[in-house]
């Protein structure tokens, strides 16, 4: 098939799904657009809640998480392991992977790291929860954590950075933000960076939320530590000054929302390259669960529209967006995926995200594809929208 934009055409082999040529006059176009054609967006942090036990199907299932990803322009996602039956060994990992074989969206699964786990025989990414979060994969002490992480030397390990001892000391505070204070993240990031260096890990810091944490990552990179970092849409768009009695529970996330200064520092860090990835941390908890105080918000449906806000309000260029939503995540995923991802070049997978950056869209509940059926952005009008999501040459009109 041939996709045509204002400045050229992309020829995708219909059988292999790979890009064959990029240029002009490649033939009659199967799809024409006046929008922006990006390499397919890759979301490195998704909680699909698809689980071998079937216990969380009321939150999301394979069809709804795939539909939400396509709706948001996401062509590839990496699923987190904090399920009721987490994938922590070869058998449980294979069982969960088998559930995803029918997914129209390309995927990879993180394996979980727990107090007694060991690396899998095959090459996979890993996730470690340094402190309590949703699910049972977490550590109660830093000594316990280091005793386990030493077994993962050389592996790709992503860290949820909140110090378990600080969380324990603040567990009786009145608000969620006070129970998970900024120093819990800052101290945990410092330790994670030490562990990454000490055990030669391919490290990634998930959902950084503080300017001090970002500065630690920036300095570690300058000192040659092998680390990258994610930031979420909610930590870029919302801050604690926006919380009120009506939205506080719906905007409860781990780590919590921080100050306006933190938010602006994160935006600057994503634009400068100190933060490598825009990752949704899609967590499709139901409205009833949110009202009971469960942390996490859904984002897959709104991933594409959100990037147009970064472009309009914070002067991100199309090249900036391609870097943090496709090229950098592609470099990460190329360690695990057979086809090359993240660029519009011959030999790369023909997955594309087509955006009309000046075609405004209001986020409405009835338009969402996620099974949990709500969004923290309901009622927000973003400057642009996704029009097509193309996965290995297969076109989905959004």
DOKOL-584818 format. One record per residue (C-alpha): residue in three letters; x, y, z. Coordinates in steps of 0.25 Angstrom, whole numbers, padded with zeros to 4 digits, always signed. Each point is the difference from the previous one (the first is absolute). Layout:
BEGIN
ALAXYZ ...
% end
This chain:
BEGIN
UNK+0000+0000+0000 UNK+0004+0015-0002 UNK-0002+0011+0010 UNK+0001+0014-0005 UNK+0002+0012+0008 UNK+0004+0015-0004 UNK+0014-0003-0002 UNK+0001-0014-0006 UNK-0005-0014+0000 UNK+0003-0013+0009 UNK-0001-0014-0007 UNK-0003-0011+0009 UNK+0001-0014-0004 UNK-0013-0007+0001 UNK+0005-0013+0004 UNK+0012+0003+0009 UNK-0006+0012+0006 UNK+0014+0007-0002 UNK+0003+0014-0006 UNK+0006-0002-0014 UNK+0002+0014-0005 UNK-0002+0014+0005 UNK+0000+0011-0010 UNK-0008+0007-0012 UNK-0008-0006-0012 UNK-0001-0014+0006 UNK-0013-0003-0006 UNK-0015+0003+0003 UNK-0003+0002+0014 UNK-0009-0010+0008 UNK-0001+0011+0011 UNK+0002+0015-0001 UNK+0001+0009+0011 UNK+0003+0015+0003 UNK+0004-0003+0014 UNK+0013-0004+0006 UNK+0005-0014-0002 UNK+0008-0005+0012 UNK+0007-0013+0002 UNK-0010-0009+0008 UNK-0001+0005+0015 UNK+0005-0010+0010 UNK-0005+0000+0014 UNK+0011-0007+0010 UNK-0009+0001+0012 UNK-0014-0007-0001 UNK-0008-0007+0010 UNK-0010-0008-0008 UNK-0005-0008+0012 UNK-0001-0012-0010 UNK+0004-0012+0010 UNK+0000-0015-0001 UNK-0009-0001+0012 UNK-0011+0009-0007 UNK-0002+0007+0013 UNK+0001+0014-0006 UNK-0008-0001-0013 UNK-0010+0010+0005 UNK+0011+0011-0001 UNK+0005-0003-0014 UNK+0001-0012-0009 UNK+0009-0003-0012 UNK-0011+0006-0010 UNK-0002+0013+0008 UNK+0015+0003+0003 UNK+0003-0002-0015 UNK-0011+0009-0004 UNK+0004+0011+0009 UNK+0014-0001-0005 UNK-0004+0001-0014 UNK-0009+0011+0003 UNK+0011+0008+0007 UNK+0010-0003-0012 UNK+0008-0010+0008 UNK+0005-0011-0009 UNK+0009-0008+0010 UNK-0001-0001+0015 UNK+0007-0007+0012 UNK-0008-0006+0011 UNK+0003+0001+0014 UNK+0000-0012+0009 UNK-0007+0004+0013 UNK-0012-0010-0003 UNK-0007-0009+0011 UNK+0009-0011-0007 UNK+0013+0007-0004 UNK+0009-0005-0011 UNK+0013-0002+0008 UNK+0005-0013-0005 UNK+0001-0007-0014 UNK-0014-0008+0002 UNK-0008+0012+0005 UNK+0006+0009-0010 UNK-0003-0009-0012 UNK-0014-0002+0005 UNK-0003+0015+0000 UNK+0007+0002-0013 UNK-0009-0011-0006 UNK-0012+0009+0004 UNK+0005+0011-0009 UNK+0002-0007-0013 UNK-0013+0005-0006 UNK+0003+0015+0003 UNK+0000+0008-0012 UNK+0010+0010+0007 UNK+0014-0005+0001 UNK+0004-0002+0014 UNK+0011-0005+0009 UNK-0002-0004+0015 UNK+0009+0004+0012 UNK+0003-0011+0010 UNK-0001+0003+0014 UNK+0011+0001+0010 UNK-0004-0005+0014 UNK+0007-0004+0013 UNK+0004-0014-0005 UNK+0000+0001-0015 UNK+0011-0002-0010 UNK+0002+0004-0015 UNK-0007-0008-0010 UNK+0007-0008-0011 UNK-0004+0009-0011 UNK+0003+0015-0002 UNK-0011+0008+0006 UNK-0002+0014+0007 UNK-0002-0001+0015 UNK-0008+0009+0010 UNK+0003+0002+0014 UNK-0009+0007+0010 UNK+0009+0006+0011 UNK-0011+0003+0009 UNK-0015-0003+0002 UNK-0009+0002-0013 UNK-0012-0007-0006 UNK+0003-0015+0000 UNK+0008-0009+0009 UNK+0014+0002-0007 UNK+0007+0010+0009 UNK+0012+0000+0010 UNK-0002+0004+0015 UNK+0015+0003+0002 UNK+0012+0005-0008 UNK+0009-0011+0005 UNK-0010-0010-0006 UNK-0001+0007-0013 UNK+0015+0001-0002 UNK+0001-0015+0004 UNK-0009-0003-0012 UNK+0005+0010-0010 UNK+0014-0006+0000 UNK-0005-0012-0007 UNK-0004+0009-0012 UNK+0013+0005-0004 UNK+0000+0004-0015 UNK-0015+0000-0001 UNK-0010+0010-0004 UNK-0006+0005+0013 UNK-0011+0011+0001 UNK-0001+0006+0014 UNK-0013+0005+0007 UNK+0007+0009+0010 UNK-0006+0003+0013 UNK+0008-0004+0013 UNK-0007-0010+0008 UNK+0005+0004+0013 UNK-0004+0015-0002 UNK-0014-0005-0005 UNK-0002-0008+0013 UNK+0004+0012+0009 UNK-0011+0009-0007 UNK-0011-0011-0002 UNK-0009+0007+0010 UNK+0000+0014-0006 UNK-0013+0007-0004 UNK+0002+0001-0015 UNK+0006-0009-0011 UNK+0010+0010-0003 UNK+0005+0001+0014 UNK+0000-0016+0001 UNK+0009-0001-0012 UNK+0009+0013+0002 UNK+0010+0005-0011 UNK+0012-0005+0009 UNK-0005-0014-0002 UNK+0002+0001-0015 UNK+0013+0008+0001 UNK+0007-0010+0009 UNK-0005-0012-0008 UNK+0005+0006-0013 UNK+0014+0002+0007 UNK+0000-0014+0004 UNK-0005-0005-0013 UNK+0011+0007-0007 UNK+0010-0006+0009 UNK-0005-0014-0003 UNK+0000+0002-0015 UNK+0015+0004+0001 UNK+0004-0010+0010 UNK-0007-0012-0007 UNK+0002+0005-0014 UNK-0015+0001-0003 UNK-0007+0005-0012 UNK-0008+0009+0008 UNK-0012+0008-0001 UNK-0007+0010+0010 UNK-0015-0001-0002 UNK-0010+0012+0002 UNK+0010+0010+0006 UNK-0008+0011+0007 UNK+0010+0009+0007 UNK+0010+0011-0005 UNK+0010-0006+0010 UNK-0002-0014-0005 UNK+0002+0005-0014 UNK+0013+0007+0004 UNK+0005-0013+0005 UNK-0003-0007-0013 UNK+0007+0012-0008 UNK+0013-0001+0008 UNK+0000-0015+0000 UNK-0001+0000-0016 UNK+0012+0010+0000 UNK+0008-0009+0009 UNK-0002-0012-0010 UNK-0011-0007+0008 UNK-0008-0009-0010 UNK-0014+0006+0003 UNK-0012+0005-0007 UNK-0013+0007+0006 UNK-0015+0000-0003 UNK-0010+0011+0003 UNK-0015-0001+0000 UNK-0011+0009-0006 UNK-0006+0002+0014 UNK+0013+0005+0006 UNK+0001+0010-0012 UNK-0014+0005+0000 UNK-0005+0000+0014 UNK+0007+0005+0013 UNK-0004+0000+0015 UNK-0006+0014-0001 UNK-0011-0006-0009 UNK-0005-0010+0010 UNK-0013+0003+0007 UNK-0011-0008+0007 UNK-0007-0005-0013 UNK+0013-0004-0008 UNK+0009-0005+0011 UNK-0003-0014+0000 UNK+0000-0001-0015 UNK+0013+0007-0001 UNK+0007-0010+0010 UNK+0012-0006-0006 UNK+0013-0006+0005 UNK+0009+0008+0001 UNK-0010+0011+0003 UNK-0001+0013-0008 UNK+0010+0010+0004 UNK+0002+0016+0000 UNK-0002+0009-0012 UNK+0016+0002+0000 UNK+0001-0016-0001 UNK-0009+0000-0011 UNK+0007+0010-0008 UNK+0013-0006+0003 UNK-0005-0013-0006 UNK-0005+0007-0013 UNK+0013+0006-0002 UNK+0008-0013+0003 UNK-0009-0007-0010 UNK+0003+0010-0011 UNK+0015+0001+0003 UNK+0002-0015+0000 UNK+0003-0002+0014 UNK-0013-0008+0001 UNK+0000-0010-0011 UNK-0014-0005-0001 UNK-0015+0004+0001 UNK-0006-0012+0006 UNK-0015+0000+0004 UNK+0000-0009+0013 UNK-0014-0004-0005 UNK-0007-0006+0012 UNK-0015-0002-0003 UNK-0006-0001+0014 UNK-0015+0001+0000 UNK-0007+0012+0005 UNK-0004-0008+0013 UNK+0014-0003+0003 UNK+0005+0014-0002 UNK-0011+0005+0010 UNK+0006-0010+0010 UNK+0014+0005-0002 UNK+0007-0008-0010 UNK+0012+0006-0007 UNK+0001+0002-0015 UNK-0007+0006-0012 UNK-0003-0005-0014 UNK+0008+0007-0012 UNK+0001-0009-0012 UNK-0013+0007-0007 UNK+0006+0014+0001 UNK+0015-0003-0002 UNK+0000+0006-0014 UNK-0009+0012+0003 UNK+0009+0003+0012 UNK+0012+0002-0009 UNK-0007+0011-0007 UNK-0001+0008+0013 UNK+0015-0002+0002 UNK+0002+0006-0015 UNK-0010+0011+0002 UNK+0003+0005+0014 UNK+0014-0004+0002 UNK+0006+0001-0014 UNK+0004-0014-0002 UNK+0004-0002-0014 UNK-0005-0012-0008 UNK+0015-0005+0001 UNK-0001+0001+0015 UNK-0013-0008+0000 UNK+0006-0011-0009 UNK+0012-0001+0009 UNK-0007-0002+0013 UNK-0012-0008-0005 UNK+0006-0009-0011 UNK+0015+0001-0002 UNK+0005-0001+0014 UNK-0010-0011+0004 UNK+0003-0007-0013 UNK+0015+0000+0005 UNK-0005-0007+0013 UNK-0009-0010-0007 UNK+0010-0004-0011 UNK+0007-0008+0011 UNK-0013-0009+0000 UNK-0007+0001-0013 UNK+0003-0006-0013 UNK-0003+0011-0009 UNK+0007+0014+0002 UNK-0009+0011+0006 UNK+0000+0015+0001 UNK+0003+0006-0013 UNK-0006+0002-0014 UNK+0012-0006-0008 UNK+0001-0012-0009 UNK+0001-0013+0008 UNK-0008+0005+0012 UNK-0013-0005+0004 UNK-0011+0007-0008 UNK-0008+0005+0012 UNK-0004+0014+0000 UNK-0008+0010+0008 UNK-0007+0011-0008 UNK-0004+0013+0007 UNK-0007+0012-0004 UNK+0006+0010+0010 UNK-0010+0011-0003 UNK-0013-0008+0000 UNK-0005+0002+0014 UNK-0007-0011+0008 UNK-0007+0000+0014 UNK+0002-0012+0008 UNK-0014-0006+0003 UNK-0003-0013+0008 UNK-0009-0006-0011 UNK+0012+0000-0010 UNK+0010-0007+0009 UNK+0003-0015-0003 UNK+0006-0004+0013 UNK-0009-0009+0008 UNK+0001+0009+0012 UNK-0007+0011-0008 UNK+0005+0012+0006 UNK+0012+0010-0002 UNK+0007+0011+0009 UNK-0001+0008-0013 UNK-0015-0001-0001 UNK-0005+0014-0005 UNK+0014+0005-0004 UNK+0001+0004-0014 UNK+0014-0003-0007 UNK+0005+0007-0012 UNK+0001-0012-0009 UNK-0004-0015-0002 UNK+0004-0013-0005 UNK-0006-0003-0014 UNK+0007-0014-0003 UNK+0008-0010+0007 UNK+0008-0009-0009 UNK+0006-0013+0006 UNK+0009-0008-0009 UNK-0007+0006-0012 UNK-0015-0003+0005 UNK-0008+0013+0000 UNK-0009+0004+0012 UNK-0008+0012-0002 UNK-0003+0007+0013 
% end
